[in-house]
C-alpha cells in the first residue's frame, strides 16, 4: 500500500506543525485505549514522532492509530 504525501495545506497538518514549532506538550489517545504524552518532534504521512520524558528515544506513533490529539497546559 502506497502512502499519500503529507499535505501542508490541510489545517490539521498546519496545526500539528505549529505545535511542533512551539514544542507544545500533547496528549495522544490511541485506538487501543493507550494514552501517550510528550512533544511532537516531527510528522510525516504515516507517523508522528513523540518525545516523552519517560523514554530516552522517540516513540513513533502510526497516524492511523490516533483518535484524539489534545494540547496540554
PDB file of N, H, CA, C and O in Angstrom:
ATOM      1  N   UNK A   1       0.834  -1.174   0.000  1.00  0.00           N
ATOM      2  CA  UNK A   1       0.000   0.000   0.000  1.00  0.00           C
ATOM      3  C   UNK A   1       0.884   1.246   0.000  1.00  0.00           C
ATOM      4  O   UNK A   1       1.733   1.417   0.875  1.00  0.00           O
ATOM      5  N   UNK A   2       0.682   2.082  -0.960  1.00  0.00           N
ATOM      6  H   UNK A   2      -0.008   1.942  -1.671  1.00  0.00           H
ATOM      7  CA  UNK A   2       1.464   3.306  -1.076  1.00  0.00           C
ATOM      8  C   UNK A   2       0.800   4.418  -0.269  1.00  0.00           C
ATOM      9  O   UNK A   2      -0.422   4.562  -0.281  1.00  0.00           O
ATOM     10  N   UNK A   3       1.611   5.194   0.423  1.00  0.00           N
ATOM     11  H   UNK A   3       2.604   5.077   0.433  1.00  0.00           H
ATOM     12  CA  UNK A   3       1.062   6.277   1.237  1.00  0.00           C
ATOM     13  C   UNK A   3       1.017   7.562   0.430  1.00  0.00           C
ATOM     14  O   UNK A   3       1.814   7.780  -0.483  1.00  0.00           O
ATOM     15  N   UNK A   4       0.059   8.407   0.795  1.00  0.00           N
ATOM     16  H   UNK A   4      -0.588   8.230   1.537  1.00  0.00           H
ATOM     17  CA  UNK A   4      -0.033   9.698   0.123  1.00  0.00           C
ATOM     18  C   UNK A   4       0.919  10.679   0.801  1.00  0.00           C
ATOM     19  O   UNK A   4       1.212  10.536   1.988  1.00  0.00           O
ATOM     20  N   UNK A   5       1.397  11.664   0.066  1.00  0.00           N
ATOM     21  H   UNK A   5       1.159  11.780  -0.898  1.00  0.00           H
ATOM     22  CA  UNK A   5       2.312  12.646   0.669  1.00  0.00           C
ATOM     23  C   UNK A   5       1.573  13.504   1.702  1.00  0.00           C
ATOM     24  O   UNK A   5       0.355  13.672   1.634  1.00  0.00           O
ATOM     25  N   UNK A   6       2.321  14.028   2.638  1.00  0.00           N
ATOM     26  H   UNK A   6       3.310  13.891   2.693  1.00  0.00           H
ATOM     27  CA  UNK A   6       1.769  14.919   3.643  1.00  0.00           C
ATOM     28  C   UNK A   6       1.342  16.213   2.965  1.00  0.00           C
ATOM     29  O   UNK A   6       2.136  16.839   2.263  1.00  0.00           O
ATOM     30  N   UNK A   7       0.111  16.610   3.167  1.00  0.00           N
ATOM     31  H   UNK A   7      -0.534  16.101   3.737  1.00  0.00           H
ATOM     32  CA  UNK A   7      -0.430  17.791   2.504  1.00  0.00           C
ATOM     33  C   UNK A   7      -0.408  18.978   3.468  1.00  0.00           C
ATOM     34  O   UNK A   7      -1.270  19.069   4.342  1.00  0.00           O
ATOM     35  N   UNK A   8       0.559  19.890   3.330  1.00  0.00           N
ATOM     36  H   UNK A   8       1.260  19.816   2.620  1.00  0.00           H
ATOM     37  CA  UNK A   8       0.673  21.011   4.261  1.00  0.00           C
ATOM     38  C   UNK A   8      -0.447  22.046   4.132  1.00  0.00           C
ATOM     39  O   UNK A   8      -0.513  22.976   4.935  1.00  0.00           O
ATOM     40  N   UNK A   9      -1.320  21.902   3.145  1.00  0.00           N
ATOM     41  H   UNK A   9      -1.266  21.146   2.493  1.00  0.00           H
ATOM     42  CA  UNK A   9      -2.435  22.839   3.036  1.00  0.00           C
ATOM     43  C   UNK A   9      -3.598  22.448   3.947  1.00  0.00           C
ATOM     44  O   UNK A   9      -4.521  23.242   4.135  1.00  0.00           O
ATOM     45  N   UNK A  10      -3.572  21.245   4.514  1.00  0.00           N
ATOM     46  H   UNK A  10      -2.823  20.600   4.361  1.00  0.00           H
ATOM     47  CA  UNK A  10      -4.639  20.812   5.413  1.00  0.00           C
ATOM     48  C   UNK A  10      -4.486  21.488   6.774  1.00  0.00           C
ATOM     49  O   UNK A  10      -3.373  21.582   7.292  1.00  0.00           O
ATOM     50  N   UNK A  11      -5.585  21.959   7.359  1.00  0.00           N
ATOM     51  H   UNK A  11      -6.489  21.882   6.938  1.00  0.00           H
ATOM     52  CA  UNK A  11      -5.495  22.670   8.629  1.00  0.00           C
ATOM     53  C   UNK A  11      -4.935  21.813   9.767  1.00  0.00           C
ATOM     54  O   UNK A  11      -4.222  22.330  10.627  1.00  0.00           O
ATOM     55  N   UNK A  12      -5.244  20.520   9.785  1.00  0.00           N
ATOM     56  H   UNK A  12      -5.823  20.100   9.087  1.00  0.00           H
ATOM     57  CA  UNK A  12      -4.708  19.655  10.839  1.00  0.00           C
ATOM     58  C   UNK A  12      -3.202  19.515  10.756  1.00  0.00           C
ATOM     59  O   UNK A  12      -2.523  19.500  11.782  1.00  0.00           O
ATOM     60  N   UNK A  13      -2.676  19.413   9.557  1.00  0.00           N
ATOM     61  H   UNK A  13      -3.228  19.426   8.723  1.00  0.00           H
ATOM     62  CA  UNK A  13      -1.226  19.320   9.358  1.00  0.00           C
ATOM     63  C   UNK A  13      -0.567  20.624   9.786  1.00  0.00           C
ATOM     64  O   UNK A  13       0.470  20.609  10.449  1.00  0.00           O
ATOM     65  N   UNK A  14      -1.160  21.739   9.414  1.00  0.00           N
ATOM     66  H   UNK A  14      -2.002  21.750   8.875  1.00  0.00           H
ATOM     67  CA  UNK A  14      -0.603  23.045   9.804  1.00  0.00           C
ATOM     68  C   UNK A  14      -0.627  23.236  11.316  1.00  0.00           C
ATOM     69  O   UNK A  14       0.330  23.760  11.885  1.00  0.00           O
ATOM     70  N   UNK A  15      -1.716  22.815  11.978  1.00  0.00           N
ATOM     71  H   UNK A  15      -2.493  22.389  11.515  1.00  0.00           H
ATOM     72  CA  UNK A  15      -1.803  22.950  13.429  1.00  0.00           C
ATOM     73  C   UNK A  15      -0.751  22.080  14.116  1.00  0.00           C
ATOM     74  O   UNK A  15      -0.111  22.529  15.067  1.00  0.00           O
ATOM     75  N   UNK A  16      -0.563  20.852  13.653  1.00  0.00           N
ATOM     76  H   UNK A  16      -1.082  20.487  12.881  1.00  0.00           H
ATOM     77  CA  UNK A  16       0.481  20.000  14.232  1.00  0.00           C
ATOM     78  C   UNK A  16       1.858  20.628  14.036  1.00  0.00           C
ATOM     79  O   UNK A  16       2.686  20.586  14.947  1.00  0.00           O
ATOM     80  N   UNK A  17       2.115  21.205  12.872  1.00  0.00           N
ATOM     81  H   UNK A  17       1.443  21.239  12.133  1.00  0.00           H
ATOM     82  CA  UNK A  17       3.401  21.873  12.628  1.00  0.00           C
ATOM     83  C   UNK A  17       3.583  23.053  13.586  1.00  0.00           C
ATOM     84  O   UNK A  17       4.684  23.289  14.083  1.00  0.00           O
ATOM     85  N   UNK A  18       2.510  23.786  13.840  1.00  0.00           N
ATOM     86  H   UNK A  18       1.615  23.594  13.437  1.00  0.00           H
ATOM     87  CA  UNK A  18       2.560  24.904  14.783  1.00  0.00           C
ATOM     88  C   UNK A  18       2.921  24.386  16.177  1.00  0.00           C
ATOM     89  O   UNK A  18       3.771  24.963  16.853  1.00  0.00           O
ATOM     90  N   UNK A  19       2.275  23.299  16.605  1.00  0.00           N
ATOM     91  H   UNK A  19       1.584  22.830  16.055  1.00  0.00           H
ATOM     92  CA  UNK A  19       2.565  22.724  17.919  1.00  0.00           C
ATOM     93  C   UNK A  19       3.995  22.193  17.984  1.00  0.00           C
ATOM     94  O   UNK A  19       4.630  22.266  19.036  1.00  0.00           O
ATOM     95  N   UNK A  20       4.507  21.662  16.881  1.00  0.00           N
ATOM     96  H   UNK A  20       3.992  21.602  16.027  1.00  0.00           H
ATOM     97  CA  UNK A  20       5.898  21.187  16.839  1.00  0.00           C
ATOM     98  C   UNK A  20       6.837  22.374  17.039  1.00  0.00           C
ATOM     99  O   UNK A  20       7.764  22.296  17.844  1.00  0.00           O
ATOM    100  N   UNK A  21       6.610  23.467  16.320  1.00  0.00           N
ATOM    101  H   UNK A  21       5.856  23.530  15.665  1.00  0.00           H
ATOM    102  CA  UNK A  21       7.456  24.659  16.463  1.00  0.00           C
ATOM    103  C   UNK A  21       7.397  25.229  17.874  1.00  0.00           C
ATOM    104  O   UNK A  21       8.412  25.681  18.404  1.00  0.00           O
ATOM    105  N   UNK A  22       6.208  25.211  18.490  1.00  0.00           N
ATOM    106  H   UNK A  22       5.383  24.844  18.059  1.00  0.00           H
ATOM    107  CA  UNK A  22       6.037  25.719  19.852  1.00  0.00           C
ATOM    108  C   UNK A  22       6.586  24.770  20.921  1.00  0.00           C
ATOM    109  O   UNK A  22       6.764  25.158  22.076  1.00  0.00           O
ATOM    110  N   UNK A  23       6.852  23.522  20.523  1.00  0.00           N
ATOM    111  H   UNK A  23       6.708  23.206  19.585  1.00  0.00           H
ATOM    112  CA  UNK A  23       7.245  22.461  21.469  1.00  0.00           C
ATOM    113  C   UNK A  23       6.171  22.274  22.538  1.00  0.00           C
ATOM    114  O   UNK A  23       6.464  22.071  23.716  1.00  0.00           O
ATOM    115  N   UNK A  24       4.941  22.348  22.098  1.00  0.00           N
ATOM    116  H   UNK A  24       4.702  22.513  21.141  1.00  0.00           H
ATOM    117  CA  UNK A  24       3.787  22.230  22.990  1.00  0.00           C
ATOM    118  C   UNK A  24       3.626  20.788  23.441  1.00  0.00           C
ATOM    119  O   UNK A  24       3.658  19.889  22.600  1.00  0.00           O
ATOM    120  N   UNK A  25       3.452  20.528  24.740  1.00  0.00           N
ATOM    121  H   UNK A  25       3.426  21.258  25.422  1.00  0.00           H
ATOM    122  CA  UNK A  25       3.169  19.169  25.196  1.00  0.00           C
ATOM    123  C   UNK A  25       1.770  18.749  24.753  1.00  0.00           C
ATOM    124  O   UNK A  25       0.822  19.532  24.801  1.00  0.00           O
ATOM    125  N   UNK A  26       1.667  17.491  24.321  1.00  0.00           N
ATOM    126  H   UNK A  26       2.438  16.855  24.282  1.00  0.00           H
ATOM    127  CA  UNK A  26       0.414  16.966  23.790  1.00  0.00           C
ATOM    128  C   UNK A  26       0.063  15.648  24.452  1.00  0.00           C
ATOM    129  O   UNK A  26       0.918  14.959  25.009  1.00  0.00           O
ATOM    130  N   UNK A  27      -1.215  15.317  24.376  1.00  0.00           N
ATOM    131  H   UNK A  27      -1.909  15.876  23.923  1.00  0.00           H
ATOM    132  CA  UNK A  27      -1.715  14.015  24.794  1.00  0.00           C
ATOM    133  C   UNK A  27      -2.323  13.352  23.562  1.00  0.00           C
ATOM    134  O   UNK A  27      -3.147  13.954  22.873  1.00  0.00           O
ATOM    135  N   UNK A  28      -1.920  12.113  23.285  1.00  0.00           N
ATOM    136  H   UNK A  28      -1.251  11.624  23.844  1.00  0.00           H
ATOM    137  CA  UNK A  28      -2.452  11.355  22.152  1.00  0.00           C
ATOM    138  C   UNK A  28      -3.217  10.155  22.688  1.00  0.00           C
ATOM    139  O   UNK A  28      -2.659   9.337  23.420  1.00  0.00           O
ATOM    140  N   UNK A  29      -4.491  10.044  22.328  1.00  0.00           N
ATOM    141  H   UNK A  29      -4.944  10.708  21.733  1.00  0.00           H
ATOM    142  CA  UNK A  29      -5.299   8.876  22.660  1.00  0.00           C
ATOM    143  C   UNK A  29      -5.295   7.957  21.448  1.00  0.00           C
ATOM    144  O   UNK A  29      -5.587   8.385  20.331  1.00  0.00           O
ATOM    145  N   UNK A  30      -4.958   6.678  21.678  1.00  0.00           N
ATOM    146  H   UNK A  30      -4.721   6.330  22.585  1.00  0.00           H
ATOM    147  CA  UNK A  30      -4.864   5.709  20.595  1.00  0.00           C
ATOM    148  C   UNK A  30      -6.066   4.781  20.595  1.00  0.00           C
ATOM    149  O   UNK A  30      -6.802   4.714  21.580  1.00  0.00           O
ATOM    150  N   UNK A  31      -6.269   4.066  19.499  1.00  0.00           N
ATOM    151  H   UNK A  31      -5.671   4.120  18.700  1.00  0.00           H
ATOM    152  CA  UNK A  31      -7.442   3.203  19.351  1.00  0.00           C
ATOM    153  C   UNK A  31      -7.466   2.062  20.365  1.00  0.00           C
ATOM    154  O   UNK A  31      -8.537   1.530  20.659  1.00  0.00           O
ATOM    155  N   UNK A  32      -6.317   1.679  20.902  1.00  0.00           N
ATOM    156  H   UNK A  32      -5.447   2.112  20.663  1.00  0.00           H
ATOM    157  CA  UNK A  32      -6.281   0.593  21.889  1.00  0.00           C
ATOM    158  C   UNK A  32      -6.386   1.123  23.314  1.00  0.00           C
ATOM    159  O   UNK A  32      -5.998   0.434  24.258  1.00  0.00           O
ATOM    160  N   UNK A  33      -6.902   2.331  23.481  1.00  0.00           N
ATOM    161  H   UNK A  33      -7.217   2.891  22.714  1.00  0.00           H
ATOM    162  CA  UNK A  33      -7.147   2.999  24.752  1.00  0.00           C
ATOM    163  C   UNK A  33      -5.870   3.332  25.519  1.00  0.00           C
ATOM    164  O   UNK A  33      -5.906   3.515  26.735  1.00  0.00           O
ATOM    165  N   UNK A  34      -4.757   3.410  24.823  1.00  0.00           N
ATOM    166  H   UNK A  34      -4.727   3.261  23.835  1.00  0.00           H
ATOM    167  CA  UNK A  34      -3.498   3.861  25.411  1.00  0.00           C
ATOM    168  C   UNK A  34      -3.420   5.373  25.242  1.00  0.00           C
ATOM    169  O   UNK A  34      -3.815   5.909  24.207  1.00  0.00           O
ATOM    170  N   UNK A  35      -2.914   6.050  26.254  1.00  0.00           N
ATOM    171  H   UNK A  35      -2.593   5.614  27.095  1.00  0.00           H
ATOM    172  CA  UNK A  35      -2.702   7.495  26.169  1.00  0.00           C
ATOM    173  C   UNK A  35      -1.201   7.754  26.275  1.00  0.00           C
ATOM    174  O   UNK A  35      -0.540   7.263  27.190  1.00  0.00           O
ATOM    175  N   UNK A  36      -0.672   8.530  25.329  1.00  0.00           N
ATOM    176  H   UNK A  36      -1.209   8.929  24.586  1.00  0.00           H
ATOM    177  CA  UNK A  36       0.727   8.918  25.327  1.00  0.00           C
ATOM    178  C   UNK A  36       0.815  10.425  25.499  1.00  0.00           C
ATOM    179  O   UNK A  36      -0.023  11.170  24.991  1.00  0.00           O
ATOM    180  N   UNK A  37       1.842  10.867  26.223  1.00  0.00           N
ATOM    181  H   UNK A  37       2.523  10.262  26.635  1.00  0.00           H
ATOM    182  CA  UNK A  37       2.052  12.297  26.395  1.00  0.00           C
ATOM    183  C   UNK A  37       3.486  12.647  26.053  1.00  0.00           C
ATOM    184  O   UNK A  37       4.402  11.862  26.298  1.00  0.00           O
ATOM    185  N   UNK A  38       3.675  13.812  25.494  1.00  0.00           N
ATOM    186  H   UNK A  38       2.931  14.450  25.295  1.00  0.00           H
ATOM    187  CA  UNK A  38       5.005  14.272  25.133  1.00  0.00           C
ATOM    188  C   UNK A  38       4.909  15.410  24.139  1.00  0.00           C
ATOM    189  O   UNK A  38       3.859  16.030  23.967  1.00  0.00           O
ATOM    190  N   UNK A  39       6.039  15.668  23.486  1.00  0.00           N
ATOM    191  H   UNK A  39       6.891  15.164  23.626  1.00  0.00           H
ATOM    192  CA  UNK A  39       6.095  16.731  22.480  1.00  0.00           C
ATOM    193  C   UNK A  39       6.359  16.110  21.115  1.00  0.00           C
ATOM    194  O   UNK A  39       7.214  15.237  20.965  1.00  0.00           O
ATOM    195  N   UNK A  40       5.606  16.578  20.124  1.00  0.00           N
ATOM    196  H   UNK A  40       4.912  17.287  20.245  1.00  0.00           H
ATOM    197  CA  UNK A  40       5.860  16.109  18.765  1.00  0.00           C
ATOM    198  C   UNK A  40       7.160  16.719  18.267  1.00  0.00           C
ATOM    199  O   UNK A  40       7.413  17.910  18.449  1.00  0.00           O
ATOM    200  N   UNK A  41       7.977  15.888  17.637  1.00  0.00           N
ATOM    201  H   UNK A  41       7.771  14.921  17.489  1.00  0.00           H
ATOM    202  CA  UNK A  41       9.244  16.358  17.087  1.00  0.00           C
ATOM    203  C   UNK A  41       9.128  16.512  15.573  1.00  0.00           C
ATOM    204  O   UNK A  41       9.650  17.468  15.000  1.00  0.00           O
ATOM    205  N   UNK A  42       8.450  15.578  14.935  1.00  0.00           N
ATOM    206  H   UNK A  42       8.026  14.801  15.401  1.00  0.00           H
ATOM    207  CA  UNK A  42       8.204  15.668  13.501  1.00  0.00           C
ATOM    208  C   UNK A  42       6.998  14.817  13.146  1.00  0.00           C
ATOM    209  O   UNK A  42       6.529  13.999  13.938  1.00  0.00           O
ATOM    210  N   UNK A  43       6.510  15.035  11.926  1.00  0.00           N
ATOM    211  H   UNK A  43       6.891  15.699  11.283  1.00  0.00           H
ATOM    212  CA  UNK A  43       5.406  14.245  11.381  1.00  0.00           C
ATOM    213  C   UNK A  43       5.686  13.952   9.924  1.00  0.00           C
ATOM    214  O   UNK A  43       6.322  14.740   9.225  1.00  0.00           O
ATOM    215  N   UNK A  44       5.205  12.812   9.479  1.00  0.00           N
ATOM    216  H   UNK A  44       4.688  12.171  10.047  1.00  0.00           H
ATOM    217  CA  UNK A  44       5.201  12.517   8.045  1.00  0.00           C
ATOM    218  C   UNK A  44       3.839  11.910   7.726  1.00  0.00           C
ATOM    219  O   UNK A  44       2.953  11.905   8.580  1.00  0.00           O
ATOM    220  N   UNK A  45       3.662  11.408   6.531  1.00  0.00           N
ATOM    221  H   UNK A  45       4.382  11.413   5.837  1.00  0.00           H
ATOM    222  CA  UNK A  45       2.343  10.930   6.120  1.00  0.00           C
ATOM    223  C   UNK A  45       1.910   9.675   6.863  1.00  0.00           C
ATOM    224  O   UNK A  45       0.725   9.342   6.851  1.00  0.00           O
ATOM    225  N   UNK A  46       2.839   8.963   7.514  1.00  0.00           N
ATOM    226  H   UNK A  46       3.802   9.234   7.524  1.00  0.00           H
ATOM    227  CA  UNK A  46       2.486   7.730   8.220  1.00  0.00           C
ATOM    228  C   UNK A  46       2.649   7.801   9.730  1.00  0.00           C
ATOM    229  O   UNK A  46       1.884   7.170  10.459  1.00  0.00           O
ATOM    230  N   UNK A  47       3.632   8.559  10.217  1.00  0.00           N
ATOM    231  H   UNK A  47       4.253   9.072   9.625  1.00  0.00           H
ATOM    232  CA  UNK A  47       3.964   8.521  11.633  1.00  0.00           C
ATOM    233  C   UNK A  47       4.074   9.904  12.252  1.00  0.00           C
ATOM    234  O   UNK A  47       4.339  10.899  11.577  1.00  0.00           O
ATOM    235  N   UNK A  48       3.860   9.929  13.576  1.00  0.00           N
ATOM    236  H   UNK A  48       3.645   9.121  14.125  1.00  0.00           H
ATOM    237  CA  UNK A  48       4.149  11.086  14.410  1.00  0.00           C
ATOM    238  C   UNK A  48       5.283  10.663  15.337  1.00  0.00           C
ATOM    239  O   UNK A  48       5.231   9.575  15.910  1.00  0.00           O
ATOM    240  N   UNK A  49       6.294  11.494  15.493  1.00  0.00           N
ATOM    241  H   UNK A  49       6.335  12.378  15.027  1.00  0.00           H
ATOM    242  CA  UNK A  49       7.411  11.193  16.391  1.00  0.00           C
ATOM    243  C   UNK A  49       7.193  11.958  17.682  1.00  0.00           C
ATOM    244  O   UNK A  49       7.170  13.188  17.695  1.00  0.00           O
ATOM    245  N   UNK A  50       7.031  11.207  18.781  1.00  0.00           N
ATOM    246  H   UNK A  50       7.049  10.207  18.770  1.00  0.00           H
ATOM    247  CA  UNK A  50       6.728  11.790  20.076  1.00  0.00           C
ATOM    248  C   UNK A  50       7.926  11.667  21.000  1.00  0.00           C
ATOM    249  O   UNK A  50       8.485  10.583  21.167  1.00  0.00           O
ATOM    250  N   UNK A  51       8.312  12.776  21.593  1.00  0.00           N
ATOM    251  H   UNK A  51       7.858  13.656  21.457  1.00  0.00           H
ATOM    252  CA  UNK A  51       9.403  12.807  22.566  1.00  0.00           C
ATOM    253  C   UNK A  51       8.771  12.910  23.948  1.00  0.00           C
ATOM    254  O   UNK A  51       8.154  13.922  24.281  1.00  0.00           O
ATOM    255  N   UNK A  52       8.928  11.861  24.749  1.00  0.00           N
ATOM    256  H   UNK A  52       9.429  11.039  24.479  1.00  0.00           H
ATOM    257  CA  UNK A  52       8.358  11.886  26.094  1.00  0.00           C
ATOM    258  C   UNK A  52       9.477  11.853  27.118  1.00  0.00           C
ATOM    259  O   UNK A  52      10.581  11.387  26.835  1.00  0.00           O
ATOM    260  N   UNK A  53       9.186  12.346  28.297  1.00  0.00           N
ATOM    261  H   UNK A  53       8.289  12.725  28.526  1.00  0.00           H
ATOM    262  CA  UNK A  53      10.192  12.386  29.357  1.00  0.00           C
ATOM    263  C   UNK A  53      10.514  10.990  29.882  1.00  0.00           C
ATOM    264  O   UNK A  53      11.572  10.790  30.479  1.00  0.00           O
ATOM    265  N   UNK A  54       9.625  10.025  29.673  1.00  0.00           N
ATOM    266  H   UNK A  54       8.765  10.188  29.189  1.00  0.00           H
ATOM    267  CA  UNK A  54       9.828   8.686  30.222  1.00  0.00           C
ATOM    268  C   UNK A  54      10.668   7.787  29.321  1.00  0.00           C
ATOM    269  O   UNK A  54      11.141   6.744  29.772  1.00  0.00           O
ATOM    270  N   UNK A  55      10.865   8.166  28.057  1.00  0.00           N
ATOM    271  H   UNK A  55      10.481   9.014  27.691  1.00  0.00           H
ATOM    272  CA  UNK A  55      11.638   7.339  27.127  1.00  0.00           C
ATOM    273  C   UNK A  55      12.850   8.116  26.627  1.00  0.00           C
ATOM    274  O   UNK A  55      12.758   9.310  26.341  1.00  0.00           O
ATOM    275  N   UNK A  56      13.984   7.433  26.524  1.00  0.00           N
ATOM    276  H   UNK A  56      14.059   6.463  26.756  1.00  0.00           H
ATOM    277  CA  UNK A  56      15.205   8.085  26.056  1.00  0.00           C
ATOM    278  C   UNK A  56      15.151   8.362  24.557  1.00  0.00           C
ATOM    279  O   UNK A  56      15.768   9.312  24.074  1.00  0.00           O
ATOM    280  N   UNK A  57      14.415   7.534  23.824  1.00  0.00           N
ATOM    281  H   UNK A  57      13.915   6.762  24.216  1.00  0.00           H
ATOM    282  CA  UNK A  57      14.334   7.695  22.370  1.00  0.00           C
ATOM    283  C   UNK A  57      12.922   8.105  21.967  1.00  0.00           C
ATOM    284  O   UNK A  57      11.984   8.011  22.759  1.00  0.00           O
ATOM    285  N   UNK A  58      12.786   8.558  20.732  1.00  0.00           N
ATOM    286  H   UNK A  58      13.548   8.634  20.089  1.00  0.00           H
ATOM    287  CA  UNK A  58      11.481   8.953  20.214  1.00  0.00           C
ATOM    288  C   UNK A  58      10.567   7.746  20.099  1.00  0.00           C
ATOM    289  O   UNK A  58      11.018   6.631  19.836  1.00  0.00           O
ATOM    290  N   UNK A  59       9.283   7.982  20.299  1.00  0.00           N
ATOM    291  H   UNK A  59       8.917   8.887  20.513  1.00  0.00           H
ATOM    292  CA  UNK A  59       8.259   6.965  20.077  1.00  0.00           C
ATOM    293  C   UNK A  59       7.562   7.309  18.776  1.00  0.00           C
ATOM    294  O   UNK A  59       7.074   8.427  18.608  1.00  0.00           O
ATOM    295  N   UNK A  60       7.511   6.349  17.844  1.00  0.00           N
ATOM    296  H   UNK A  60       7.908   5.441  17.981  1.00  0.00           H
ATOM    297  CA  UNK A  60       6.797   6.563  16.588  1.00  0.00           C
ATOM    298  C   UNK A  60       5.379   6.035  16.731  1.00  0.00           C
ATOM    299  O   UNK A  60       5.164   4.892  17.132  1.00  0.00           O
ATOM    300  N   UNK A  61       4.418   6.884  16.398  1.00  0.00           N
ATOM    301  H   UNK A  61       4.592   7.813  16.072  1.00  0.00           H
ATOM    302  CA  UNK A  61       3.005   6.528  16.512  1.00  0.00           C
ATOM    303  C   UNK A  61       2.401   6.562  15.117  1.00  0.00           C
ATOM    304  O   UNK A  61       2.487   7.571  14.418  1.00  0.00           O
ATOM    305  N   UNK A  62       1.794   5.458  14.719  1.00  0.00           N
ATOM    306  H   UNK A  62       1.724   4.638  15.287  1.00  0.00           H
ATOM    307  CA  UNK A  62       1.134   5.397  13.424  1.00  0.00           C
ATOM    308  C   UNK A  62      -0.074   6.329  13.439  1.00  0.00           C
ATOM    309  O   UNK A  62      -0.918   6.242  14.331  1.00  0.00           O
ATOM    310  N   UNK A  63      -0.158   7.209  12.466  1.00  0.00           N
ATOM    311  H   UNK A  63       0.527   7.280  11.741  1.00  0.00           H
ATOM    312  CA  UNK A  63      -1.251   8.189  12.408  1.00  0.00           C
ATOM    313  C   UNK A  63      -2.618   7.515  12.407  1.00  0.00           C
ATOM    314  O   UNK A  63      -3.581   8.061  12.947  1.00  0.00           O
ATOM    315  N   UNK A  64      -2.707   6.331  11.803  1.00  0.00           N
ATOM    316  H   UNK A  64      -1.926   5.887  11.364  1.00  0.00           H
ATOM    317  CA  UNK A  64      -3.987   5.629  11.716  1.00  0.00           C
ATOM    318  C   UNK A  64      -4.469   5.101  13.061  1.00  0.00           C
ATOM    319  O   UNK A  64      -5.624   4.692  13.177  1.00  0.00           O
ATOM    320  N   UNK A  65      -3.618   5.100  14.077  1.00  0.00           N
ATOM    321  H   UNK A  65      -2.679   5.432  13.984  1.00  0.00           H
ATOM    322  CA  UNK A  65      -3.984   4.598  15.394  1.00  0.00           C
ATOM    323  C   UNK A  65      -4.345   5.707  16.376  1.00  0.00           C
ATOM    324  O   UNK A  65      -4.712   5.430  17.518  1.00  0.00           O
ATOM    325  N   UNK A  66      -4.244   6.943  15.943  1.00  0.00           N
ATOM    326  H   UNK A  66      -3.945   7.168  15.016  1.00  0.00           H
ATOM    327  CA  UNK A  66      -4.533   8.080  16.818  1.00  0.00           C
ATOM    328  C   UNK A  66      -6.006   8.469  16.675  1.00  0.00           C
ATOM    329  O   UNK A  66      -6.516   8.659  15.570  1.00  0.00           O
ATOM    330  N   UNK A  67      -6.670   8.581  17.827  1.00  0.00           N
ATOM    331  H   UNK A  67      -6.256   8.427  18.724  1.00  0.00           H
ATOM    332  CA  UNK A  67      -8.073   9.002  17.831  1.00  0.00           C
ATOM    333  C   UNK A  67      -8.185  10.489  18.136  1.00  0.00           C
ATOM    334  O   UNK A  67      -8.893  11.225  17.450  1.00  0.00           O
ATOM    335  N   UNK A  68      -7.468  10.926  19.188  1.00  0.00           N
ATOM    336  H   UNK A  68      -6.892  10.328  19.746  1.00  0.00           H
ATOM    337  CA  UNK A  68      -7.561  12.312  19.639  1.00  0.00           C
ATOM    338  C   UNK A  68      -6.168  12.838  19.960  1.00  0.00           C
ATOM    339  O   UNK A  68      -5.353  12.132  20.553  1.00  0.00           O
ATOM    340  N   UNK A  69      -5.900  14.080  19.567  1.00  0.00           N
ATOM    341  H   UNK A  69      -6.563  14.654  19.086  1.00  0.00           H
ATOM    342  CA  UNK A  69      -4.675  14.783  19.961  1.00  0.00           C
ATOM    343  C   UNK A  69      -5.121  16.053  20.692  1.00  0.00           C
ATOM    344  O   UNK A  69      -5.854  16.881  20.153  1.00  0.00           O
ATOM    345  N   UNK A  70      -4.647  16.178  21.954  1.00  0.00           N
ATOM    346  H   UNK A  70      -4.051  15.506  22.392  1.00  0.00           H
ATOM    347  CA  UNK A  70      -5.010  17.342  22.763  1.00  0.00           C
ATOM    348  C   UNK A  70      -3.748  18.078  23.209  1.00  0.00           C
ATOM    349  O   UNK A  70      -2.776  17.444  23.620  1.00  0.00           O
ATOM    350  N   UNK A  71      -3.756  19.395  23.132  1.00  0.00           N
ATOM    351  H   UNK A  71      -4.545  19.909  22.798  1.00  0.00           H
ATOM    352  CA  UNK A  71      -2.645  20.151  23.728  1.00  0.00           C
ATOM    353  C   UNK A  71      -2.774  20.118  25.250  1.00  0.00           C
ATOM    354  O   UNK A  71      -3.880  20.151  25.789  1.00  0.00           O
ATOM    355  N   UNK A  72      -1.651  20.053  25.926  1.00  0.00           N
ATOM    356  H   UNK A  72      -0.752  20.027  25.488  1.00  0.00           H
ATOM    357  CA  UNK A  72      -1.632  20.083  27.387  1.00  0.00           C
ATOM    358  C   UNK A  72      -1.122  21.437  27.848  1.00  0.00           C
ATOM    359  O   UNK A  72      -0.301  22.064  27.178  1.00  0.00           O
ATOM    360  N   UNK A  73      -1.606  21.877  28.979  1.00  0.00           N
ATOM    361  H   UNK A  73      -2.273  21.368  29.523  1.00  0.00           H
ATOM    362  CA  UNK A  73      -1.123  23.113  29.574  1.00  0.00           C
ATOM    363  C   UNK A  73      -1.608  24.362  28.937  1.00  0.00           C
ATOM    364  O   UNK A  73      -1.251  25.456  29.374  1.00  0.00           O
TER     365      UNK A  73
END
